[in-house]
């Protein structure tokens, strides 16, 4: 757990390496935003039938996987590994270097994330530790690698009228999303708590990982596991919500 940009409570082996699964999408998006500030790419770049902004906001029309769009851009929020992978490939192409190297130089190295590495898809194959992800979450809370305006854009709802599905949770209209980062809004049921503010942002991953930041109370929570969700009992997400509520109650007490 983090408060005011610092770790205040830590449990477990903070040096154990986990596959982050879809938490990787937030890190890939942050590297992409750094590339925007460096002038390597622009959110308005046309990447196939959509823009880079569409890709990061799950609004490009790609399905969960697969290279062929299933509808036009800006029509629906379709949670997509392909969209994030396409964004990363565009950065790699424009930077003239492999994306794993760009990610290392843009994010891991400056944040001191020495135990983190991309081992495959930019959408779900970052491996990291609790200590390193805490460093990244501090960056989300107190940005140093991007400007305040860019950081604000990342957690501002993109294409706000779009409905869509949050995997494992259900369909929502609207289904708010920033740039590679989910925004809680009024979604319920949800993997964050019932007491989290609508401005809460973050991500969860299919390997049993999650991280959220609630800017209303300047508190964040990270949990990493190595047990895929399809092996979890139905009560698992409810346990996350209960934990989140307990953290929010503690912060407000």
N, C-alpha and C positions, 0 to 999 in steps of 0.2 A: 504494500500500500504506500502511496506517495501523497504528500501534502505540501503545498507551497513550493513545489518543484524539488522536493527532497524525499528520499525513502525514509519512512518512519516505522514501518513494520515489515519484517521479512521472515518467511517460513520456508523450510526445506533447503535442499542443496542448490544454492544459487549459481553454481558453476556447471551443473548438469546440462548437456546439450539436447535441445528439443527441436523437432521439426515444427516450425511455427504454423504450418498450413496457411490459411488465408490471412493471418496477421501479416504475412509477407506482402500483401497488397498495399497496406499502409506504407511500408518501408519503400517499396517500389515507387509508389506515388510520390513520396517525399523526394526521392532521387530525381524523379521526373520534374518536379517543381524546381529543384535546384538547377536542372538543365535549362528550364525556362528562364530563370534569372541570369544564367550564364550566357544566354542568347543562343544556345545550342538548338533549342526547339521553342515552339510557341504553342500555347493551348489552342490557338486557332489553326494550327497546321492541319491540312487535309491529309488523313491517313486512310487510304481506301475510300469508302463511301462516307466516312464520318470525320470528325475532328478529334484531336487529342483530348480535348475536354470531354467529348462524348465517351471516349474510351475509358477514361478514369472514373467517370460518373455512372458506369454501367448503363449508358444510354445510346450505345452505338448500333444496337440491333443484332449483335451477335448472341447466339445461345450460350449455354453454360460452357460447352466445348464445341469445337468445330470452326473451320475457317470461313464458312459461308454465312453471311448475315441472314437472319430469319425474318427481319422486317427493317424498315427504314430507320435512320437515326432520329432520336428525339421522340419516338412514339411510345415507348414503354421502358421501365426500369427492369432490364433483364440481367440478373447477376451472372457475370461472365468471366471465366478464366481467360478466354480468348482475348477479350478486350484489354485486360491488363497485360497479357503477354505481347499483344500488338503494340501497346504503348511503349513497353520496354524495348521491343525490337526497333521502334522508330528512334528512340533515344540512342541506342547502340549504333544505328546506321548514321545518324547525324553527327554523333560524337566520334565516329570511326574507331570504335573500340568495343570489345564485348561488354554486354551489360553487367556481368558480374564484376568486371574490373571497374566500370563506372560507379556501380553501387558501393564498392569497397572504398574508392577514392572520395566519393561525394558524401557518403553517410557513415560507414563503419569506421574509417580511419579518423575523421575529425571528432567523432563522438567517443572514441576510445572503445569501440565495440570489437575488441580483439578476438572474441570467441564466436564471431558471427560470420557466416558464409552463405552464398547462394549456390545451391547444388542441383540446379535444374530450372524448372519453371519459375519465372519471376512472380507468378500469381500464388504459388503455394510451396515453394521449396527453399525458403530461407531457414537455416538452422541457427539457433542461438541459445543463450542462457538467460536466466532470470535477471542476473546483474546487467547483462547487455541490453535487454529489453527495457529495464528500468531506465537506462541511459537514454534510450530512444523516446520513452514516454516523457522524460524530463524535457527533451527537445520539443515534443508536442505541446507541453505546458509552457515552456520558456524558449521559444524558437531562437536559434543562433545561426542556422545554416540558410535560412530564407528570411526575407523581410517580413515585417508585421503584416503588410497587406497580402502577401502571398499566403502566409499562414492562415490568415482570416478567410481567404478564398477557399482554402482546403477544407475548412469546416463550415462553409456556407452552402446551403442546399443549392445544387445545380439542377436546372430544369425542374422547378418545384412542383409542377402539376402532375408529374408522372407517378403512376401506380406501378406496383411490382411485387415480387415475392422475395422475402428473406428466407434463404434455405433453412428448412427445418422448423420454421416458425409460422409461415403462412403468408397470405396476400394482404397488402396494405395499399390504400389509396387516400392520400398520397403516400409514397414510400421514399422519404427523404434520404439523400445521399450527397456527400461532398465529393472531393476529388480523391478517390481511393479510400475514403473513410466514411463509414456509416454514421448517420446522425439519427439519434433516437426518435426525436419528434414525439408524436403521440402514439407510437406503435405499442400494442399490448395484445397478447403476451409478448414478452421480450426477454432477451438474455441479460439485459441490465435489470436493475431493480425498479419496483413500482414507485420508489421515492426519488429516483434519479430525475434530474431536470430534463425537459425536452431538448436542451442544448447539449446534453451529453453526447460524446462522439467516441468512436473506437472501432473495434472489429472483433469477431471471434473466428476460430478456425476449426476445421473438422478433425484435427488431431487432439482436440480438447484444450484449446488455448483461447484466452480472451484478454482484452485490455480495453479499459474505458477511462475517459477523462470527463469529469463533470466541472465545467468552468464556473458554475454558479457557486460552488463551494471550494474550488481550487484543490480538488482531491482526485486521485487516480487509483485504479486497482488493476493489477496484473495477475493472471493465473495461468500457469503452463502445466500441461500433462502430456504423457505419451500414450494415451489410450484414446483411440478414435471414437467419435461420437456414436457410431453404429454399434459399439460394444457397451455403451452406457445404458443404464436403466432410464426409463422415461422421466424419472424424477431429477435427472442431472441438471437440466436447465433451470428447473425450479430451485435447486440448491444454489445455483449461481445468482439467481434473483434474490434469494434470501440473504446470501452473503453480501451482495451489493447494497441491499436495504440496511443491513447492519452497519456497513461502512458509512453510508450516508447519515444514518442516525448518530453514529459516533462523531462524525465531523460537525454535526449541527448541535451537539450537546454542549 
